[in-house]
Amino acid sequence: MVLDKPPPPGLFQRWDAAGFNLEGLENFIQTDASINRGNSGGALLNLNGELIGINTAILAPGGGSIGIGFAIPSNMAQTLAQQLIQFGEIKRGLLGIKGTEMTADIAKAFKLNVQRGAFVSEVLPNSGSAKAGVKSGDVIISLNGKQLNSFAELRSRIAHHRTGHESEAGPAARW
């Protein structure tokens, strides 16, 4: 996982918090930028001086920065700002499912012939997914015609849709 050690000074890398069960966090940029409690919101720039993210959080087991910070990617921040301006609030898309990454072990256990995608472990009652016929045990391999490789990717792509936007999920298998 990315958090084994901080990146070399001045470097950053993408981070996907889904593996840590931090609901709602995805596609953050990991950075060694000095971020402390109360001073988030600063610009994360690349070597050309272009805005690539907004510094927003730190990993702080003891309460202080240990050189591992996280920034919201600038394209995500721009989308959220546009929603605030247009609607006065942010409403992110929600599938109404719980799940995990599709793995070879899951495929073997459920006798499924797929190795990638989002394995659905639970469908929340009255959710859009329930109404669309998604069932526990489904493996979603595409969204709006584009291939999905993981549950984290599914969450991230859906989160960029406003509530009420319809998406087409491509189920691969059902047990």
C-alpha positions as CSV (number, residue, x, y, z in Angstrom):
1,M,0.0,0.0,0.0
2,V,1.1,3.6,-0.6
3,L,1.4,4.5,3.1
4,D,4.4,2.2,3.8
5,K,6.6,5.3,3.8
6,P,6.2,8.9,2.7
7,P,7.2,9.8,-0.9
8,P,10.7,11.3,-1.4
9,P,10.7,15.1,-0.7
10,G,8.9,17.1,-3.2
11,L,7.2,14.2,-4.8
12,F,3.6,13.1,-4.7
13,Q,1.6,10.1,-5.8
14,R,-2.1,9.2,-6.0
15,W,-3.6,7.6,-3.0
16,D,-6.8,5.6,-2.8
17,A,-8.2,5.4,0.7
18,A,-10.7,2.7,-0.1
19,G,-8.3,0.1,1.3
20,F,-8.5,1.8,4.7
21,N,-12.3,1.8,4.8
22,L,-12.4,5.5,5.0
23,E,-15.9,6.0,3.5
24,G,-16.0,8.8,0.9
25,L,-12.3,9.3,0.5
26,E,-10.9,8.4,-2.9
27,N,-8.3,9.6,-5.4
28,F,-6.4,11.8,-3.0
29,I,-2.9,12.9,-3.9
30,Q,-0.3,11.8,-1.3
31,T,2.3,14.5,-0.7
32,D,5.1,15.4,1.7
33,A,3.9,19.1,1.8
34,S,3.9,20.5,5.3
35,I,0.2,20.4,6.4
36,N,-0.8,20.9,10.0
37,R,-4.1,21.0,11.8
38,G,-5.9,24.3,10.9
39,N,-3.8,25.2,7.8
40,S,-5.3,23.0,5.1
41,G,-6.6,24.7,1.9
42,G,-3.2,25.7,0.5
43,A,-2.3,25.1,-3.1
44,L,-0.3,22.0,-4.1
45,L,1.7,23.0,-7.2
46,N,3.7,21.0,-9.8
47,L,7.2,22.0,-10.9
48,N,5.6,24.3,-13.6
49,G,3.7,26.2,-10.9
50,E,0.3,24.8,-12.0
51,L,-2.3,24.0,-9.4
52,I,-2.7,20.2,-9.1
53,G,-4.4,19.9,-5.7
54,I,-5.7,21.5,-2.5
55,N,-3.9,20.4,0.6
56,T,-6.5,19.1,3.0
57,A,-5.5,16.4,5.5
58,I,-2.6,14.7,7.2
59,L,-1.8,11.3,8.6
60,A,-1.2,12.2,12.2
61,P,-1.1,9.3,14.6
62,G,0.4,11.5,17.4
63,G,-1.4,14.7,16.5
64,G,1.4,16.3,14.4
65,S,2.5,16.0,10.9
66,I,4.8,13.0,10.0
67,G,5.3,14.1,6.4
68,I,2.4,12.3,4.9
69,G,-0.3,14.7,3.7
70,F,-3.2,14.4,1.3
71,A,-4.6,16.9,-1.3
72,I,-7.8,16.9,-3.2
73,P,-7.0,16.8,-6.9
74,S,-7.7,20.2,-8.5
75,N,-10.2,18.7,-11.0
76,M,-12.3,17.3,-8.2
77,A,-12.0,20.7,-6.3
78,Q,-13.2,22.5,-9.4
79,T,-16.2,20.2,-9.8
80,L,-17.2,20.7,-6.2
81,A,-16.8,24.5,-6.4
82,Q,-18.9,24.6,-9.5
83,Q,-21.7,22.6,-7.7
84,L,-21.5,25.0,-4.7
85,I,-21.8,28.0,-7.0
86,Q,-24.6,26.6,-9.1
87,F,-26.7,24.7,-6.5
88,G,-25.5,26.1,-3.1
89,E,-24.6,22.6,-2.0
90,I,-22.7,19.5,-3.0
91,K,-24.6,16.3,-3.8
92,R,-22.4,13.4,-4.8
93,G,-23.8,10.3,-6.6
94,L,-24.5,7.3,-4.5
95,L,-25.0,3.7,-5.7
96,G,-26.5,2.2,-2.5
97,I,-24.2,-0.8,-2.5
98,K,-21.4,-2.1,-0.3
99,G,-18.6,-4.1,-1.9
100,T,-15.0,-4.8,-2.4
101,E,-12.3,-5.3,-5.0
102,M,-12.9,-8.4,-7.2
103,T,-10.0,-10.8,-6.5
104,A,-9.1,-14.3,-7.6
105,D,-10.0,-15.6,-4.2
106,I,-13.6,-14.2,-4.4
107,A,-13.9,-15.5,-8.0
108,K,-12.9,-18.9,-6.9
109,A,-15.2,-18.9,-3.8
110,F,-18.2,-17.8,-5.8
111,K,-17.3,-19.8,-8.9
112,L,-17.2,-16.6,-11.0
113,N,-15.2,-16.3,-14.3
114,V,-14.1,-12.7,-13.8
115,Q,-10.9,-11.3,-12.2
116,R,-11.6,-7.5,-12.2
117,G,-14.4,-5.2,-11.3
118,A,-16.5,-4.4,-8.2
119,F,-17.9,-7.3,-6.2
120,V,-21.2,-6.3,-4.6
121,S,-21.6,-7.7,-1.1
122,E,-24.8,-5.8,-0.1
123,V,-27.4,-3.8,-1.8
124,L,-29.1,-1.2,0.4
125,P,-33.0,-1.3,0.4
126,N,-34.8,1.3,-1.7
127,S,-31.5,2.5,-3.3
128,G,-31.1,3.2,-7.0
129,S,-29.1,0.0,-7.3
130,A,-31.9,-2.1,-5.7
131,K,-34.5,-0.5,-8.0
132,A,-32.2,-1.3,-11.0
133,G,-32.0,-5.0,-10.0
134,V,-28.5,-5.1,-8.7
135,K,-28.1,-8.1,-6.3
136,S,-25.6,-9.2,-3.7
137,G,-23.0,-11.3,-5.5
138,D,-23.0,-9.3,-8.7
139,V,-19.7,-8.2,-10.2
140,I,-19.9,-4.8,-11.9
141,I,-17.3,-4.6,-14.7
142,S,-18.3,-1.4,-16.5
143,L,-20.0,1.9,-15.9
144,N,-21.5,3.9,-18.8
145,G,-19.8,1.6,-21.3
146,K,-16.3,2.1,-19.8
147,Q,-14.4,-0.8,-18.1
148,L,-14.1,-0.9,-14.3
149,N,-11.1,-2.5,-12.6
150,S,-12.0,-2.1,-9.0
151,F,-14.6,-1.1,-6.4
152,A,-12.6,2.0,-5.6
153,E,-12.8,3.1,-9.2
154,L,-16.6,2.5,-9.2
155,R,-17.0,4.6,-6.1
156,S,-14.8,7.4,-7.5
157,R,-16.6,7.6,-10.8
158,I,-20.1,7.5,-9.3
159,A,-19.1,10.2,-6.7
160,H,-18.6,12.7,-9.6
161,H,-22.2,12.4,-10.7
162,R,-24.9,14.5,-9.0
163,T,-27.7,12.8,-7.3
164,G,-30.4,11.8,-9.8
165,H,-28.0,11.2,-12.7
166,E,-28.6,7.8,-14.2
167,S,-25.7,5.5,-15.0
168,E,-25.5,2.2,-16.7
169,A,-23.6,-0.5,-14.9
170,G,-22.5,-3.6,-16.8
171,P,-22.8,-6.7,-14.5
172,A,-20.4,-9.5,-15.5
173,A,-21.6,-12.4,-13.4
174,R,-24.1,-13.3,-10.7
175,W,-23.8,-16.2,-8.3
